[in-house]
Amino acid sequence: MARNLGKESLVSINMRALIACEYSRTVRDAFRKLGWYAMSCDLLPTDVPGEHHQGDVRELMAQPWDIIIAFPPCTYLCSSGMHWTTRGLRDPKLTEDALDFVRYLLGADCKHIAIENPVGAISTRIRKPDQIIQPWQLGHPETKATCLWLKGLPKLIPTDIVDGREQRIWKMPPGPDRWKLRSKTYQGIAEGMANQWSEFVLSSILPATQLKRN
């Protein structure tokens, strides 16, 4: 169980989180709820008003960030779509550009970085993920393998293992918003990232005596 860090602790030292390639606000707001200055960034506008940069995340990388969590688009990276490339129906450079973007994010000047993506080209072309999590480990009775590549962060600990292994995302019918619904981070995963990684990052800065316990 994560310790109660105290919102004032995060505010007092101006902890800054960059949530890259997110427009849904789910992870951004999970960090903001704990007292972080958290900004999301995406080429799309945010779904919910809040601190959001609409544009290229590279425009923000010169700023100091205590943690960067990135959700690079998986269109040209995930295994389920690679058949378009291998069959010669899609320019392979699209995947190469997507991989270069992931390498850029992993190489950012920040001590604590997490990259989230499905199983795919990152695993085979850059490195294996540090962890693969499922929604049912964090309160959602569904299956959706989610890979995490971590730099200076611990693996997430399951906080609410529940029954049910429904493939809801995979079974979604076609529709104009299907791609957005499929890409949205589960609330339980967002809260797990915020709670557990906040504790880890803050504990590396503040003495243990300043961390409030439940």
Long-range contacts (C-beta under 8 A, 24 or more apart in sequence): 1-159, 1-214, 2-159, 2-195, 2-196, 2-198, 2-199, 3-199, 3-211, 3-212, 3-213, 3-214, 4-212, 4-213, 4-214, 5-34, 5-35, 5-198, 5-199, 5-202, 5-211, 5-212, 6-35, 6-211, 6-212, 7-34, 7-35, 8-35, 9-35, 9-202, 9-206, 9-210, 9-211, 9-212, 10-34, 10-35, 10-36, 10-198, 10-202, 11-35, 13-205, 13-206, 15-66, 15-67, 15-198, 15-201, 15-202, 16-63, 16-64, 16-65, 16-66, 16-67, 17-65, 17-66, 17-67, 17-68, 17-69, 18-57, 18-60, 18-63, 18-65, 18-67, 18-68, 18-69, 18-110, 19-69, 19-70, 19-71, 20-57, 20-68, 20-69, 20-70, 20-71, 20-72, 20-105, 21-57, 21-70, 21-71, 21-72, 21-73, 22-71, 22-185, 23-47, 23-52, 24-48, 24-180, 24-183, 24-184, 24-185, 25-50, 25-52, 26-184, 26-185, 26-186, 26-187, 26-190, 27-69, 27-71, 27-185, 27-190, 27-193, 27-194, 28-52, 29-190, 30-187, 30-190, 30-191, 30-193, 30-194, 31-193, 31-194, 31-198, 33-194, 34-194, 34-195, 34-198, 36-194, 36-198, 57-105, 58-104, 61-108, 61-109, 65-108, 65-110, 66-110, 66-111, 66-112, 66-201, 67-110, 67-112, 67-113, 67-114, 67-153, 67-197, 67-201, 68-105, 68-108, 68-110, 68-112, 68-113, 68-114, 69-113, 69-114, 69-116, 69-193, 69-197, 70-105, 70-113, 70-114, 70-115, 70-116, 71-116, 71-117, 71-183, 71-185, 72-98, 72-101, 72-102, 72-105, 72-115, 72-117, 73-98, 74-117, 74-118, 74-120, 74-183, 76-121, 77-102, 77-117, 77-118, 77-120, 77-121, 77-122, 78-117, 78-118, 78-119, 78-120, 78-121, 79-118, 79-119, 79-120, 79-121, 80-118, 80-120, 82-120, 82-121, 95-121, 99-125, 99-126, 102-126, 106-149, 106-151, 110-151, 111-151, 111-152, 112-151, 112-152, 112-153, 112-197, 112-200, 112-201, 113-150, 113-151, 113-152, 113-153, 114-148, 114-149, 114-150, 114-151, 114-153, 114-193, 114-197, 115-148, 115-149, 115-150, 116-146, 116-147, 116-148, 116-185, 117-146, 117-147, 117-149, 118-145, 118-146, 118-147, 119-145, 119-147, 122-147, 122-149, 123-147, 130-155, 131-155, 131-156, 133-158, 133-189, 135-186, 135-188, 135-189, 136-161, 136-162, 136-163, 136-164, 136-165, 137-161, 138-186, 138-188, 138-189, 138-191, 138-192, 139-186, 139-187, 139-188, 140-186, 140-187, 140-188, 140-189, 141-165, 141-166, 142-166, 142-167, 142-168, 142-169, 142-186, 143-167, 144-169, 144-170, 144-186, 146-189, 153-197, 153-200, 153-201, 154-196, 154-197, 154-200, 156-189, 156-192, 156-193, 156-196, 157-192, 157-196, 159-188, 159-192, 159-195, 160-188
